[in-house]
């Protein structure tokens, strides 16, 4: 179970933190590592790796000291540690080849413009959106790294020890889209910090496993938080193709709920017990933004619209309560003549099954 819990959290937390000022201008000289505090939130924006790469791109025949500055930068060291943890080959020589590549040099000015623009993004607003969907007195601590690197992915790392968000400096991403991503990842980090509860060993093994997978619906809740509420489209600031994809996927969230219900019920009742099979089916619901996102968002949006945000926040740390509250949100409203599918009684019973009894 600890390995399964860690696996889901690591992916669900793909799963940033807000600043109390409008933003921070990109440094032209020394690398940026600026801490900001606001209530229960502390963030450190770190651009030392990107700054070091840009210096090398501007002066290809840079002295060894400039390369050493890159190798010793906090951002580079953090990236190297993460890639190594993922089992990927990552060496100074291979990274140097990336920096020297013509394709990297061709993007130098675009990288510089992006670093300037991203450093001025309204991360304050992003953090406020995330914090609005976390339990009272939540505390968030994280470092945000802006990186120029070979792989174009972005991710969170070491969320339980030294939370970090490592972002590829993508020239195609606007500051508004960055703010949305920041809010999404910040919510994941806040969620992980707020919901550190001991595992209930009185539950059956199947119930415990299924509850861990239910927590993956945090992706949908993070979508709602990043959007700024149920009245905003979750891809309001995304490229048209991303918004169109979401609209297609959310349209069949009701059918996807039934599919996920069967998976969770199979796990909770023990009908599906092979760890590899469970993981394969559970992971299939991530996709680009699969059912863990769309069904999770549908539930979160519905609960807030019908019962209020406080009712939604009250379910965050209790995955079973999330499903039950979603069901109640519709059964308690007589005006909902054709409510969407709700979670099955079998699943809800199985999620609460203890070793002293059966579902």
SULMOWO-V967608 format. One record per helix or strand of 2 or more residues. SS is the DSSP state (H for helix, E for strand). FROM is the first residue (numbers start at 0). LEN is the number of residues. Records with the same first field share a line. If there is no record, write none. Layout:
SS->FROM-LEN ; FROM-LEN
This chain:
H->1-11 ; 47-11 ; 63-9 ; 73-12 ; 91-9 ; 101-5 ; 107-12 ; 122-9 ; 174-20 ; 204-23 ; 239-11 ; 252-17 ; 274-10 ; 290-17 ; 308-5 ; 318-13 ; 344-7
E->32-6 ; 40-6 ; 139-8 ; 154-3 ; 163-5
